[in-house]
Amino acid sequence: MRHTISLLVDNEPGVLSRIAGLFSARGFNIESLNVAETTDPQTSHITLVTSGETWIIEQIIKRFNNMVNVIKVRDLTSETRVEREMVLVRVDANQETRAEILRTADIFRAKVVDVGPRSYTLELTGDKDKVTAFIELLTSIGIKEIARTGTVAMSREIQINKKRN
């Protein structure tokens, strides 16, 4: 089963290495890993996506909770959440394909962020399925380069408020 885990951690060297180490020690793959500083420069938010049996993920989460630099851990898998990815795609653009590229970008609400003599660079934000579908359509045109962020996720506010009451 696919699990989306959210961690709030101290923004210190070595924290990410220790978190990733828990997965590698158990032979698990991290499908997506996104880390960024929060509004407080002393903390970072990590969104981690992995697949595995629920009971094993629960054990890993317990280990996260015991780590000194981990402030908060949540498995968002069963929660109502917002998940997004961002992708930059450079595609071949010639006289025959330019209009098709722009139509595809418009349909997906992607932005053209760079134009070269033989390529367009497009930016798209959306859920995993939307990003994957966009890439699949552009593959037939000719993708030159791709950079994808991986998943960023947060619980929906309505759900958070329900838990407080």
C-alpha positions as CSV (number, residue, x, y, z in Angstrom):
1,M,0.0,0.0,0.0
2,R,1.2,3.5,-0.8
3,H,1.8,5.7,2.3
4,T,2.3,9.5,2.5
5,I,4.1,10.5,5.7
6,S,4.5,14.0,6.9
7,L,7.3,14.9,9.3
8,L,8.2,18.1,11.1
9,V,11.9,18.0,12.0
10,D,14.6,20.2,13.4
11,N,16.5,21.9,10.5
12,E,19.9,20.4,11.4
13,P,22.5,18.5,9.4
14,G,22.1,14.8,9.4
15,V,18.4,14.6,10.2
16,L,17.4,13.6,6.6
17,S,20.2,11.1,6.5
18,R,18.9,9.4,9.7
19,I,15.3,9.3,8.4
20,A,16.3,7.8,5.0
21,G,18.5,5.4,6.9
22,L,15.5,3.9,8.6
23,F,14.1,2.9,5.2
24,S,17.3,1.6,3.7
25,A,18.0,-0.5,6.8
26,R,14.7,-2.3,6.2
27,G,15.2,-2.6,2.4
28,F,12.3,-0.1,1.6
29,N,12.3,2.3,-1.3
30,I,11.4,5.9,-0.9
31,E,9.3,6.7,-3.9
32,S,9.2,10.5,-3.3
33,L,11.0,12.7,-0.8
34,N,10.5,16.5,-0.5
35,V,12.1,18.6,2.1
36,A,11.9,22.4,2.7
37,E,12.3,24.9,5.5
38,T,9.0,26.0,7.2
39,T,8.1,29.5,8.2
40,D,10.4,28.9,11.2
41,P,14.0,28.5,9.9
42,Q,14.7,26.2,12.8
43,T,12.3,23.5,11.4
44,S,11.8,21.7,8.1
45,H,8.8,19.8,6.7
46,I,9.4,16.5,5.0
47,T,6.9,14.7,2.8
48,L,7.9,11.1,2.2
49,V,6.0,8.6,0.0
50,T,6.7,4.9,0.2
51,S,4.9,1.6,-0.3
52,G,4.7,-1.2,2.2
53,E,2.6,-3.2,4.6
54,T,0.8,-1.0,7.1
55,W,2.2,-2.7,10.2
56,I,5.8,-2.1,8.9
57,I,5.1,1.6,8.2
58,E,3.6,1.9,11.7
59,Q,6.9,0.5,13.1
60,I,8.9,3.0,11.1
61,I,6.6,5.8,12.4
62,K,7.2,4.7,16.0
63,R,11.0,4.9,15.3
64,F,10.6,8.4,13.9
65,N,8.7,9.5,17.0
66,N,11.7,8.3,19.1
67,M,14.2,10.3,17.1
68,V,15.5,13.4,18.9
69,N,15.3,15.7,15.9
70,V,11.7,14.7,14.9
71,I,9.1,17.1,16.3
72,K,5.9,15.6,14.7
73,V,5.0,12.6,12.5
74,R,1.7,11.9,10.7
75,D,0.8,9.2,8.3
76,L,-1.5,11.1,6.0
77,T,-2.6,8.0,4.0
78,S,-6.0,7.6,5.6
79,E,-6.6,11.3,6.1
80,T,-8.2,13.7,3.7
81,R,-5.3,15.7,2.3
82,V,-4.0,17.9,-0.5
83,E,-1.2,16.4,-2.5
84,R,0.7,18.1,-5.3
85,E,3.7,17.6,-7.5
86,M,5.5,20.0,-9.8
87,V,7.2,19.1,-13.1
88,L,9.4,21.0,-15.6
89,V,9.4,19.4,-19.0
90,R,11.5,20.5,-22.0
91,V,10.0,19.3,-25.2
92,D,11.1,19.4,-28.9
93,A,9.3,22.3,-30.5
94,N,9.3,22.7,-34.3
95,Q,6.8,24.2,-36.8
96,E,4.6,21.1,-36.7
97,T,4.5,20.6,-32.9
98,R,4.4,24.1,-31.4
99,A,0.6,24.4,-31.7
100,E,0.0,20.9,-30.3
101,I,2.4,21.7,-27.3
102,L,0.5,24.9,-26.5
103,R,-2.9,23.2,-26.8
104,T,-1.7,20.4,-24.4
105,A,-0.3,23.0,-22.0
106,D,-3.6,24.9,-22.1
107,I,-5.7,21.8,-21.4
108,F,-3.6,20.9,-18.4
109,R,-3.2,24.5,-17.3
110,A,0.6,24.3,-17.6
111,K,2.7,27.4,-18.1
112,V,5.4,27.9,-20.7
113,V,8.3,29.1,-18.6
114,D,11.0,29.1,-21.3
115,V,11.1,29.2,-25.1
116,G,14.1,28.2,-27.1
117,P,14.7,28.0,-30.9
118,R,14.0,24.3,-30.8
119,S,12.2,23.7,-27.5
120,Y,9.6,24.8,-25.0
121,T,9.9,24.3,-21.3
122,L,6.6,23.8,-19.5
123,E,5.7,23.9,-15.8
124,L,2.8,21.9,-14.4
125,T,1.5,21.5,-10.8
126,G,-1.1,18.9,-9.9
127,D,-1.7,15.5,-8.3
128,K,0.4,12.5,-9.3
129,D,-2.1,11.3,-11.9
130,K,-2.3,14.7,-13.7
131,V,1.5,15.0,-13.8
132,T,1.8,11.5,-15.2
133,A,-0.9,12.0,-17.8
134,F,0.8,15.2,-18.9
135,I,4.2,13.5,-19.3
136,E,2.6,10.6,-21.3
137,L,1.0,13.0,-23.8
138,L,4.2,14.9,-24.3
139,T,6.3,11.8,-24.8
140,S,4.9,11.4,-28.3
141,I,6.0,14.9,-29.1
142,G,9.5,14.3,-27.8
143,I,10.7,15.1,-24.3
144,K,14.3,16.3,-24.1
145,E,14.5,16.7,-20.3
146,I,12.3,16.4,-17.2
147,A,12.6,17.4,-13.6
148,R,9.9,16.3,-11.1
149,T,9.6,17.4,-7.5
150,G,7.8,14.5,-6.0
151,T,4.8,14.8,-3.6
152,V,4.2,17.6,-1.2
153,A,1.2,17.0,1.1
154,M,-0.8,18.5,3.9
155,S,-4.0,17.5,5.8
156,R,-7.1,19.4,4.9
157,E,-8.1,22.1,7.5
158,I,-11.6,20.8,8.0
159,Q,-10.2,17.4,9.1
160,I,-7.7,19.1,11.5
161,N,-10.5,21.2,13.1
162,K,-12.7,18.1,13.6
163,K,-9.8,16.4,15.6
164,R,-9.5,19.4,17.9
165,N,-13.1,19.4,19.0
